[in-house]
Amino acid sequence: MEKKLPVRKRNRLPWYDYSTAGMYFLTACTLERKALLWDNVGATNGRPQEIALSKYGKIVEGAILCIPQIYPSVFLEKYVIMPNHIHLLVSIRQTEGGRPMVAPTISRIVKQLKGVVSKAVGFSIWQKSYYDHVIRNEQDYEEHMRYIEENPLKWELDELCKK
């Protein structure tokens, strides 16, 4: 008898074009959710006053900051590097005439980011896939901006935190 594999929930909206102009919230986790991106994880309760990114965290930050240079239609609205994951709020913009610039898909942006980091480190530090959320309105935007700003303050309570 053949063993049935579990039915996986789709990660992406099947009808949505992820290169469409708009705003996107993205989360990518480290492999096995290992705390690789901060040097001072667990040193204090909550976020240390100054986060000391590890050597991997610095590589990740460099790759994040290069996204708009690689993809001119993509703007980095906000990001945070947590001990074991990253959050990005990116927008894909149109030209002044309303026509979309040549834009990568969100999947391509994440794949490129992970690839640059993996190449620089010498091995992959990433879990497969990533989480995305299409920002739908101003309230949704504000909630995700606030989430990114507040996440380091409560990282130990985060569902992505592996102790």
C-alpha positions as a printed NumPy array, in Angstrom:
array([[  0.   ,   0.   ,   0.   ],
       [  1.318,   3.398,  -1.009],
       [  1.786,   5.938,   1.774],
       [ -0.147,   9.17 ,   1.167],
       [  1.764,  12.359,   1.589],
       [  0.129,  15.168,   3.551],
       [ -1.577,  17.862,   1.521],
       [  0.422,  21.051,   1.913],
       [ -1.21 ,  24.436,   2.177],
       [ -0.232,  26.696,  -0.711],
       [  2.18 ,  29.419,   0.314],
       [  1.219,  31.832,  -2.454],
       [ -2.048,  33.235,  -3.752],
       [ -2.626,  31.19 ,  -6.942],
       [ -4.271,  34.054,  -8.836],
       [ -1.868,  36.838,  -7.864],
       [  0.968,  38.202, -10.003],
       [  3.833,  38.709,  -7.543],
       [  5.606,  41.137,  -9.879],
       [  2.642,  43.541,  -9.714],
       [  3.246,  47.018,  -8.34 ],
       [  2.382,  46.932,  -4.667],
       [  3.684,  46.389,  -1.17 ],
       [  4.817,  43.036,   0.237],
       [  5.764,  41.81 ,   3.719],
       [  8.272,  38.936,   3.616],
       [  9.754,  36.621,   6.229],
       [ 12.625,  34.188,   5.674],
       [ 13.896,  31.88 ,   8.431],
       [ 17.295,  30.392,   9.054],
       [ 17.731,  26.648,   8.685],
       [ 16.222,  24.853,  11.685],
       [ 15.547,  28.345,  13.068],
       [ 19.05 ,  28.543,  14.464],
       [ 19.947,  31.915,  15.982],
       [ 22.76 ,  32.749,  13.568],
       [ 22.191,  36.416,  12.837],
       [ 22.87 ,  38.162,  16.188],
       [ 26.005,  37.816,  18.288],
       [ 24.382,  38.667,  21.601],
       [ 21.312,  36.412,  21.579],
       [ 20.092,  35.741,  25.095],
       [ 22.428,  38.287,  26.679],
       [ 19.559,  40.336,  28.136],
       [ 15.802,  40.166,  28.452],
       [ 14.351,  41.492,  25.253],
       [ 16.419,  43.308,  22.707],
       [ 19.831,  44.555,  23.711],
       [ 20.241,  48.322,  23.374],
       [ 22.566,  47.756,  20.446],
       [ 22.056,  44.66 ,  18.369],
       [ 25.388,  43.186,  17.399],
       [ 24.873,  41.391,  14.13 ],
       [ 26.935,  38.25 ,  13.741],
       [ 29.17 ,  37.799,  10.709],
       [ 26.212,  36.068,   9.014],
       [ 23.861,  38.859,  10.073],
       [ 26.178,  41.438,   8.497],
       [ 26.232,  39.477,   5.244],
       [ 22.423,  39.272,   5.3  ],
       [ 22.154,  43.021,   5.91 ],
       [ 24.501,  43.738,   3.015],
       [ 22.401,  41.555,   0.722],
       [ 19.176,  43.236,   1.866],
       [ 20.586,  46.709,   1.237],
       [ 21.609,  45.686,  -2.308],
       [ 18.069,  44.716,  -3.351],
       [ 17.156,  48.188,  -4.735],
       [ 20.462,  48.358,  -6.637],
       [ 19.846,  44.991,  -8.273],
       [ 16.154,  45.66 ,  -8.934],
       [ 15.55 ,  49.405,  -9.529],
       [ 11.753,  48.973,  -9.382],
       [ 11.972,  47.48 ,  -5.878],
       [ 12.127,  49.752,  -2.853],
       [ 13.091,  48.619,   0.592],
       [ 10.539,  50.252,   2.889],
       [ 11.739,  48.674,   6.153],
       [ 13.509,  45.559,   7.368],
       [ 14.646,  43.895,  10.548],
       [ 17.177,  41.165,  11.12 ],
       [ 16.185,  38.921,  14.004],
       [ 18.373,  36.182,  15.508],
       [ 16.822,  33.457,  13.344],
       [ 14.771,  35.218,  10.673],
       [ 14.364,  38.409,   8.702],
       [ 11.355,  40.566,   7.901],
       [ 11.262,  42.807,   4.854],
       [  8.659,  45.292,   3.724],
       [  9.275,  45.955,   0.044],
       [  7.37 ,  47.741,  -2.643],
       [  7.398,  47.292,  -6.377],
       [  6.741,  50.658,  -8.001],
       [  5.577,  51.934, -11.355],
       [  7.058,  54.66 , -13.51 ],
       [  5.604,  58.168, -13.33 ],
       [  3.495,  57.412, -16.41 ],
       [  1.787,  54.569, -14.544],
       [  3.49 ,  51.819, -16.481],
       [  5.129,  49.108, -14.426],
       [  8.899,  49.006, -14.574],
       [ 10.41 ,  45.672, -15.457],
       [ 10.037,  44.006, -12.094],
       [ 11.116,  40.699, -10.664],
       [  8.675,  38.51 ,  -8.833],
       [  8.811,  38.48 ,  -5.056],
       [  9.991,  34.876,  -5.328],
       [ 12.922,  35.99 ,  -7.494],
       [ 13.919,  38.686,  -4.991],
       [ 13.953,  36.202,  -2.094],
       [ 15.777,  33.554,  -4.137],
       [ 18.441,  36.077,  -5.145],
       [ 18.846,  37.323,  -1.557],
       [ 19.219,  33.797,  -0.193],
       [ 21.628,  32.887,  -3.   ],
       [ 23.908,  35.88 ,  -2.408],
       [ 24.05 ,  35.119,   1.319],
       [ 24.661,  31.395,   0.778],
       [ 27.454,  32.101,  -1.694],
       [ 29.132,  34.567,   0.68 ],
       [ 28.829,  32.237,   3.685],
       [ 29.813,  29.089,   1.796],
       [ 26.653,  27.122,   2.61 ],
       [ 22.936,  27.795,   2.904],
       [ 21.759,  29.223,   6.213],
       [ 18.129,  29.347,   5.029],
       [ 15.039,  27.213,   5.425],
       [ 13.263,  26.356,   2.214],
       [ 10.62 ,  28.79 ,   1.06 ],
       [  9.507,  31.961,   2.829],
       [  6.334,  33.653,   4.063],
       [  4.751,  36.507,   2.139],
       [  1.806,  38.789,   2.671],
       [  0.407,  41.201,   0.1  ],
       [ -0.252,  44.552,   1.791],
       [ -3.848,  45.458,   0.988],
       [ -4.419,  48.921,   2.487],
       [ -2.989,  51.67 ,   4.709],
       [ -4.019,  49.943,   7.951],
       [ -2.375,  46.7  ,   6.827],
       [  0.768,  48.695,   5.944],
       [  0.866,  50.411,   9.355],
       [  0.386,  47.082,  11.186],
       [  3.319,  45.49 ,   9.357],
       [  5.551,  48.553,   9.826],
       [  4.787,  48.454,  13.557],
       [  5.427,  44.703,  13.645],
       [  8.883,  45.176,  12.121],
       [  9.698,  48.017,  14.534],
       [  8.513,  46.14 ,  17.647],
       [  9.66 ,  42.623,  16.783],
       [ 13.197,  42.954,  18.198],
       [ 11.783,  44.126,  21.532],
       [  9.926,  40.868,  22.002],
       [ 11.93 ,  38.354,  20.   ],
       [ 11.862,  35.718,  22.763],
       [  8.054,  35.626,  22.53 ],
       [  8.103,  35.302,  18.747],
       [  6.736,  32.053,  17.33 ],
       [  9.855,  31.83 ,  15.165],
       [ 12.157,  31.895,  18.179],
       [ 13.668,  28.497,  18.873],
       [ 15.109,  28.297,  22.338]])
